[in-house]
Amino acid sequence: MLVDQTPVIIGVGEFTQRSKDLAEVLEPLALMEAAMQRASHDAGADVLPLLDSIDVIQEFSWPYHDAPAQLCELMGLEVSRKNYGPVGGETPIHFIHEAALRILRGESQVAAVVGAEAQYAVSAAARAKQPLPWTAKDPDATLIRGVDYLHPAAVALEVASPVSVYPLYENAAQAAWGQTPREALAESAEIWARNSEVAEANPYAWRQQKFTPSEVATPADDNRLIAWPYPVRMVANPMVNQGAAVIVASLGMARNLGIPEEHLVYLWCGAAAHEHDDYLYRDGYTMARAQEVVLEKIKAQVGECDVFSDIELYSCFPIVPKMARRILGLPVSARMTCTGGLSFFGAPLNNYMTHAVASMVRSLRGRGRQMGLLYGQGGYLTKHHAIVISAAPPAQNRLIDNYSVQAEAEARHSAVPPLAMDYCGPASVETFTVIYQRDGSVKHGVVIALSPVQQRVLARVPASDSASINALVNLDKSPIGAVGMITLGDDGLPEWSLSA
């Protein structure tokens, strides 16, 4: 039986500004305001004065002092609960889930989740050495990145950013799945080409262009390799100016406002878990147990995934949806985004999944009992959160369930190899990547290797060691398990070389 506190999504709004004119580009606060106004218009009622809660997704391109308070002041809103989010691509899903729970408990009536980024404009202004007449940035803003908490050796070897860490999972997983690197690259290219088709048809996508699998996978002047095996077109694109907002309300409030039933989208259930923040202290790189238990929990809540007409699997890099689709039992031909993916739709950093929710809500409205799965992740395959939404109310309210499956994830972890950065001697490749210069040349390789007694070492492979580099980038034979020697370089960092 539906109760007045049943949470429903009543409005979604997006704003994408592609202008290159720095005199007219909007700052993130203005993009948020535009998205909020569009979400209110989408609801078909003046809901903004009724807001009692607002969550602002943490933004990086132009960090403000107290963004939620400044946004409310800009819009003339009196909101009792104002929250600013932590770093994480899953945070929009987390905030929407939590907003739904507060509504269900009667603690809230109308809540908004909103975010925006303007990195394209900020970078363009920096290149032109042109100041932007925007609201002052917070000089004391804390923007946490991987270099702030990952092992110093990872920072020194330049495997402390997403573009260089996700390939470590990609290369380990494809070997575990029995794929050659060439076969794995083809799978990534097929999924990404299909994502580009979705982006081409999405009016809010930053890049509305369809690519073939070959155009995605083949290195070229405009598709240079960044970190093996990923070229530019397989990498999330943060150079965008985009904002999005989602408004959640109680069913009773929605009906009082006269919002038609066919406009409402219900929140059914969800699950969340996380891995260790530092990837060097995880048990392996062929899977993420937190991702596994989150998606399995979703399947248990709704039945098998063939009930989903719409799916959004977070797609910062191919390995994330590739791992997720295997857990869900989806074929490679499945459409894994309703938005276009972070490479083609755009990657407004932590706020991408707010856009994904907006896309899926529009798709689901008026479609009976069709359901959609929204899976977001943050960090380095670290934080995982998924929810299920539908135009039809749930047969039973599973939102009241404890959505954390952290205990289940931790129970599945195996022993973590101890880190031994002073080790020298034989070691086999656990995983690896190769980092490239802008001109396409190799900068250096990086391997995570295991000693004969299962100690873990992070090591450089110098660009001058062509035999080892060539073995790492061989498309027809994975180097996972290959044995080499660890020595210490002139800077004291371990170096790995393939044994003859």
KAHUCOR-V944305 format. One record per residue. N is the residue number from 1. RES is the residue in three letters. PSI is psi in whole degrees, -180 to 180 (* if undefined). OMEGA is omega as a letter, one per 40 degrees, with the letter a starting at -180 (NA if undefined). Layout:
N & RES & PSI & OMEGA
N & RES & PSI & OMEGA
This chain:
1 & MET & 129 & i
2 & LEU & 139 & i
3 & VAL & 163 & a
4 & ASP & -29 & a
5 & GLN & 0 & i
6 & THR & 125 & a
7 & PRO & 138 & i
8 & VAL & 147 & i
9 & ILE & 123 & a
10 & ILE & -18 & a
11 & GLY & 141 & i
12 & VAL & 147 & i
13 & GLY & 143 & i
14 & GLU & 153 & i
15 & PHE & 123 & i
16 & THR & 124 & a
17 & GLN & 110 & a
18 & ARG & 3 & a
19 & SER & 141 & i
20 & LYS & 0 & a
21 & ASP & 109 & a
22 & LEU & -13 & i
23 & ALA & -17 & a
24 & GLU & -5 & a
25 & VAL & 143 & a
26 & LEU & 143 & i
27 & GLU & 165 & a
28 & PRO & -40 & i
29 & LEU & -41 & i
30 & ALA & -35 & i
31 & LEU & -39 & i
32 & MET & -45 & i
33 & GLU & -44 & i
34 & ALA & -42 & i
35 & ALA & -40 & i
36 & MET & -43 & i
37 & GLN & -40 & i
38 & ARG & -36 & i
39 & ALA & -39 & i
40 & SER & -44 & i
41 & HIS & -40 & i
42 & ASP & -35 & i
43 & ALA & -23 & i
44 & GLY & 16 & i
45 & ALA & 157 & i
46 & ASP & 84 & a
47 & VAL & -17 & a
48 & LEU & -41 & i
49 & PRO & -15 & a
50 & LEU & -5 & a
51 & LEU & 132 & i
52 & ASP & -2 & a
53 & SER & 138 & i
54 & ILE & 129 & i
55 & ASP & 124 & i
56 & VAL & 126 & i
57 & ILE & 134 & a
58 & GLN & 130 & a
59 & GLU & 153 & a
60 & PHE & -28 & a
61 & SER & -31 & a
62 & TRP & 74 & a
63 & PRO & 133 & a
64 & TYR & 164 & i
65 & HIS & 118 & i
66 & ASP & 66 & a
67 & ALA & -42 & i
68 & PRO & -43 & a
69 & ALA & -41 & i
70 & GLN & -38 & i
71 & LEU & -44 & i
72 & CYS & -40 & i
73 & GLU & -43 & i
74 & LEU & -38 & a
75 & MET & -1 & i
76 & GLY & 38 & a
77 & LEU & 139 & i
78 & GLU & 103 & a
79 & VAL & 126 & a
80 & SER & -37 & a
81 & ARG & 117 & i
82 & LYS & 127 & a
83 & ASN & 141 & i
84 & TYR & 132 & a
85 & GLY & 159 & i
86 & PRO & 175 & i
87 & VAL & 141 & i
88 & GLY & 129 & i
89 & GLY & -15 & i
90 & GLU & -7 & a
91 & THR & -36 & i
92 & PRO & -41 & i
93 & ILE & -43 & i
94 & HIS & -46 & a
95 & PHE & -39 & i
96 & ILE & -42 & i
97 & HIS & -47 & a
98 & GLU & -37 & i
99 & ALA & -42 & i
100 & ALA & -40 & i
101 & LEU & -40 & i
102 & ARG & -39 & i
103 & ILE & -42 & a
104 & LEU & -34 & i
105 & ARG & -2 & a
106 & GLY & 14 & a
107 & GLU & -11 & a
108 & SER & 156 & i
109 & GLN & -41 & a
110 & VAL & 124 & a
111 & ALA & 148 & i
112 & ALA & 144 & i
113 & VAL & 126 & a
114 & VAL & 151 & i
115 & GLY & 166 & i
116 & ALA & 156 & i
117 & GLU & 151 & i
118 & ALA & 44 & a
119 & GLN & -31 & i
120 & TYR & -48 & a
121 & ALA & -42 & a
122 & VAL & -44 & a
123 & SER & -39 & i
124 & ALA & -41 & i
125 & ALA & -39 & i
126 & ALA & -42 & i
127 & ARG & -38 & a
128 & ALA & -4 & a
129 & LYS & 43 & a
130 & GLN & 122 & i
131 & PRO & 148 & i
132 & LEU & 129 & a
133 & PRO & 56 & a
134 & TRP & 172 & i
135 & THR & 141 & a
136 & ALA & 140 & i
137 & LYS & 158 & i
138 & ASP & 112 & a
139 & PRO & -16 & a
140 & ASP & 14 & a
141 & ALA & 138 & i
142 & THR & 109 & i
143 & LEU & 102 & a
144 & ILE & 126 & i
145 & ARG & 172 & a
146 & GLY & -34 & a
147 & VAL & -16 & a
148 & ASP & -19 & a
149 & TYR & -6 & i
150 & LEU & 166 & a
151 & HIS & 140 & a
152 & PRO & -33 & i
153 & ALA & -37 & i
154 & ALA & -38 & i
155 & VAL & -46 & a
156 & ALA & -35 & a
157 & LEU & 6 & i
158 & GLU & 34 & i
159 & VAL & 56 & i
160 & ALA & 14 & i
161 & SER & 157 & a
162 & PRO & -40 & a
163 & VAL & -21 & i
164 & SER & -17 & a
165 & VAL & -43 & a
166 & TYR & -34 & i
167 & PRO & -25 & i
168 & LEU & -39 & i
169 & TYR & -42 & i
170 & GLU & -50 & a
171 & ASN & -33 & i
172 & ALA & -43 & a
173 & ALA & -41 & a
174 & GLN & -35 & i
175 & ALA & -41 & i
176 & ALA & -30 & i
177 & TRP & -1 & i
178 & GLY & 20 & i
179 & GLN & 146 & i
180 & THR & 158 & i
181 & PRO & -34 & i
182 & ARG & -43 & i
183 & GLU & -40 & i
184 & ALA & -39 & i
185 & LEU & -38 & i
186 & ALA & -39 & i
187 & GLU & -46 & i
188 & SER & -44 & a
189 & ALA & -37 & i
190 & GLU & -45 & i
191 & ILE & -44 & a
192 & TRP & -36 & i
193 & ALA & -39 & i
194 & ARG & -37 & i
195 & ASN & -41 & a
196 & SER & -31 & i
197 & GLU & -40 & i
198 & VAL & -43 & i
199 & ALA & -37 & a
200 & GLU & -34 & a
201 & ALA & -3 & a
202 & ASN & 115 & a
203 & PRO & -17 & a
204 & TYR & -2 & a
205 & ALA & 143 & i
206 & TRP & -41 & a
207 & ARG & 101 & a
208 & GLN & 74 & a
209 & GLN & 132 & i
210 & LYS & 136 & i
211 & PHE & 148 & i
212 & THR & 161 & i
213 & PRO & -39 & i
214 & SER & -41 & i
215 & GLU & -29 & i
216 & VAL & -43 & a
217 & ALA & -25 & a
218 & THR & 122 & i
219 & PRO & 141 & a
220 & ALA & 176 & a
221 & ASP & -36 & i
222 & ASP & 14 & i
223 & ASN & 54 & a
224 & ARG & 153 & i
225 & LEU & 139 & i
226 & ILE & -58 & i
227 & ALA & 123 & a
228 & TRP & 130 & e
229 & PRO & 22 & a
230 & TYR & 121 & i
231 & PRO & 178 & a
232 & VAL & -43 & a
233 & ARG & -6 & i
234 & MET & 10 & a
235 & VAL & 141 & i
236 & ALA & 140 & a
237 & ASN & 101 & a
238 & PRO & -3 & a
239 & MET & 74 & a
240 & VAL & 163 & i
241 & ASN & 99 & a
242 & GLN & 145 & i
243 & GLY & 153 & i
244 & ALA & 150 & i
245 & ALA & 149 & i
246 & VAL & 133 & i
247 & ILE & 125 & i
248 & VAL & 138 & a
249 & ALA & 168 & i
250 & SER & 151 & i
251 & LEU & -39 & i
252 & GLY & -43 & i
253 & MET & -43 & i
254 & ALA & -42 & a
255 & ARG & -38 & i
256 & ASN & -32 & i
257 & LEU & -6 & i
258 & GLY & 22 & i
259 & ILE & 126 & a
260 & PRO & 147 & i
261 & GLU & -39 & a
262 & GLU & -8 & i
263 & HIS & -16 & a
264 & LEU & 145 & i
265 & VAL & 127 & a
266 & TYR & 147 & i
267 & LEU & 123 & a
268 & TRP & -51 & a
269 & CYS & 178 & i
270 & GLY & 173 & i
271 & ALA & 153 & a
272 & ALA & 149 & i
273 & ALA & 169 & a
274 & HIS & 161 & i
275 & GLU & 174 & i
276 & HIS & 139 & a
277 & ASP & -41 & a
278 & ASP & 117 & a
279 & TYR & -20 & i
280 & LEU & -13 & a
281 & TYR & 33 & i
282 & ARG & 164 & a
283 & ASP & -13 & i
284 & GLY & -178 & a
285 & TYR & 13 & i
286 & THR & -11 & i
287 & MET & 166 & i
288 & ALA & 113 & a
289 & ARG & -35 & i
290 & ALA & -43 & i
291 & GLN & -44 & a
292 & GLU & -50 & a
293 & VAL & -32 & i
294 & VAL & -49 & a
295 & LEU & -33 & i
296 & GLU & -37 & i
297 & LYS & -42 & i
298 & ILE & -46 & i
299 & LYS & -40 & i
300 & ALA & -31 & a
301 & GLN & -34 & a
302 & VAL & -5 & a
303 & GLY & -170 & a
304 & GLU & 158 & a
305 & CYS & -1 & i
306 & ASP & -5 & i
307 & VAL & -12 & a
308 & PHE & 118 & i
309 & SER & -24 & a
310 & ASP & 137 & a
311 & ILE & 137 & i
312 & GLU & 107 & i
313 & LEU & 119 & a
314 & TYR & 135 & a
315 & SER & 48 & i
316 & CYS & -37 & i
317 & PHE & 153 & a
318 & PRO & -32 & a
319 & ILE & -31 & a
320 & VAL & -56 & i
321 & PRO & -26 & i
322 & LYS & -42 & i
323 & MET & -43 & a
324 & ALA & -41 & a
325 & ARG & -33 & i
326 & ARG & -38 & i
327 & ILE & -40 & a
328 & LEU & -13 & a
329 & GLY & 29 & a
330 & LEU & 142 & i
331 & PRO & 160 & i
332 & VAL & -22 & a
333 & SER & -6 & a
334 & ALA & 148 & i
335 & ARG & 117 & a
336 & MET & 9 & i
337 & THR & 146 & i
338 & CYS & 5 & a
339 & THR & -41 & i
340 & GLY & -9 & i
341 & GLY & 158 & a
342 & LEU & -16 & i
343 & SER & -35 & a
344 & PHE & -47 & i
345 & PHE & -40 & a
346 & GLY & 158 & a
347 & ALA & 78 & i
348 & PRO & 51 & i
349 & LEU & -119 & a
350 & ASN & -13 & a
351 & ASN & 3 & a
352 & TYR & -43 & a
353 & MET & -19 & i
354 & THR & -41 & i
355 & HIS & -40 & a
356 & ALA & -41 & i
357 & VAL & -44 & i
358 & ALA & -46 & i
359 & SER & -45 & a
360 & MET & -38 & i
361 & VAL & -46 & i
362 & ARG & -37 & a
363 & SER & -37 & a
364 & LEU & -24 & a
365 & ARG & 132 & i
366 & GLY & 15 & a
367 & ARG & 34 & i
368 & GLY & -130 & a
369 & ARG & 19 & i
370 & GLN & 142 & a
371 & MET & 154 & i
372 & GLY & 144 & i
373 & LEU & 126 & i
374 & LEU & 113 & a
375 & TYR & 118 & i
376 & GLY & 153 & i
377 & GLN & 156 & a
378 & GLY & 167 & a
379 & GLY & -135 & a
380 & TYR & 72 & a
381 & LEU & 40 & a
382 & THR & -58 & a
383 & LYS & 133 & a
384 & HIS & 130 & i
385 & HIS & 131 & i
386 & ALA & 147 & i
387 & ILE & 161 & i
388 & VAL & 134 & i
389 & ILE & 159 & a
390 & SER & 153 & i
391 & ALA & -15 & i
392 & ALA & 147 & i
393 & PRO & 151 & a
394 & PRO & 146 & i
395 & ALA & -35 & i
396 & GLN & 145 & a
397 & ASN & 102 & i
398 & ARG & -4 & i
399 & LEU & -27 & a
400 & ILE & -13 & i
401 & ASP & 151 & i
402 & ASN & 117 & a
403 & TYR & -8 & i
404 & SER & 128 & i
405 & VAL & 32 & a
406 & GLN & -42 & a
407 & ALA & -41 & i
408 & GLU & -39 & i
409 & ALA & -46 & a
410 & GLU & -32 & i
411 & ALA & -24 & a
412 & ARG & -12 & a
413 & HIS & 140 & i
414 & SER & -179 & a
415 & ALA & 140 & i
416 & VAL & 125 & i
417 & PRO & 132 & i
418 & PRO & 141 & i
419 & LEU & 129 & a
420 & ALA & 79 & a
421 & MET & -6 & i
422 & ASP & 6 & a
423 & TYR & 141 & i
424 & CYS & 139 & a
425 & GLY & -168 & a
426 & PRO & 145 & i
427 & ALA & 142 & a
428 & SER & 152 & a
429 & VAL & 120 & i
430 & GLU & -44 & i
431 & THR & 180 & a
432 & PHE & 171 & i
433 & THR & 171 & i
434 & VAL & 130 & a
435 & ILE & 136 & a
436 & TYR & 150 & i
437 & GLN & 168 & a
438 & ARG & -26 & i
439 & ASP & 4 & i
440 & GLY & -6 & i
441 & SER & 159 & i
442 & VAL & 130 & i
443 & LYS & -54 & i
444 & HIS & 164 & i
445 & GLY & 164 & i
446 & VAL & 132 & i
447 & VAL & 145 & i
448 & ILE & 119 & a
449 & ALA & 158 & i
450 & LEU & 131 & i
451 & SER & 170 & i
452 & PRO & -22 & i
453 & VAL & 24 & i
454 & GLN & 38 & i
455 & GLN & 145 & a
456 & ARG & 137 & i
457 & VAL & 134 & i
458 & LEU & 124 & a
459 & ALA & 151 & i
460 & ARG & 148 & i
461 & VAL & 109 & a
462 & PRO & 145 & i
463 & ALA & -28 & a
464 & SER & -17 & i
465 & ASP & 75 & a
466 & SER & -33 & a
467 & ALA & -44 & i
468 & SER & -43 & i
469 & ILE & -44 & a
470 & ASN & -36 & i
471 & ALA & -36 & a
472 & LEU & -33 & a
473 & VAL & 21 & i
474 & ASN & 117 & a
475 & LEU & -16 & a
476 & ASP & -4 & i
477 & LYS & 120 & i
478 & SER & 140 & i
479 & PRO & 2 & i
480 & ILE & 128 & a
481 & GLY & -12 & i
482 & ALA & 142 & a
483 & VAL & 136 & i
484 & GLY & -173 & a
485 & MET & 136 & i
486 & ILE & 126 & i
487 & THR & 172 & i
488 & LEU & 132 & i
489 & GLY & 177 & a
490 & ASP & -26 & i
491 & ASP & 6 & i
492 & GLY & -2 & i
493 & LEU & 146 & i
494 & PRO & 147 & i
495 & GLU & 141 & a
496 & TRP & 138 & i
497 & SER & 135 & a
498 & LEU & 133 & i
499 & SER & 146 & i
500 & ALA & * & NA
